[in-house]
Amino acid sequence: MNPHQIILRPVISEKTVHQQSKLNQYTFVVHPDANKVQIAEAVESLFKVKVEKVNTLNARGKDRRMRSRITGTESAWKKAIVKLAEGQKIEGV
């Protein structure tokens, strides 16, 4: 897989913005089959930074109600929290 197939999009929320500013950690939605080594290499090549650590987790799809009584399920996805080396920063995420 190439880096654009591994890193799908960043996760932007209050918690992730706090992690970016205080802990130097960035959160991404990644391909479900990608491992930690592939994720680290993809972030390093796409953003030209040095990755120190990668944590991953699989988020299950939540049940949602569509219209009145019809129920559905959101897709499951994989999240990666990437810690960068001291002094490194990703702009625009």
C-alpha positions, 0 to 999 in steps of 0.5 A: 500500500502507498502512504495515501492508501494507509492514512485516510484522514485526520481526526479533528475534535477537542480531544485531538486538538489538545493532544496536538498542542500539549502532547505532540500527538496526532490522530488519523483514520487509517486503513484497517489492514495497516500495521504500526510500522506501515503507519509510521512510515506513511506519516514520515513520508507524507509529512516529513517528520520523525515518528516516535511512537504509534498506538492503534485501536479498532473503533466499532461501528455504532448503531444508528436509527434511520428515519423512524424505526429503521436501524442501521450501523456505522462502519467500523474504522481503525484509528492511529495516534501518532506521537512525533519526536520532540520539536516536530510538528505537522502543519495544517492538521 
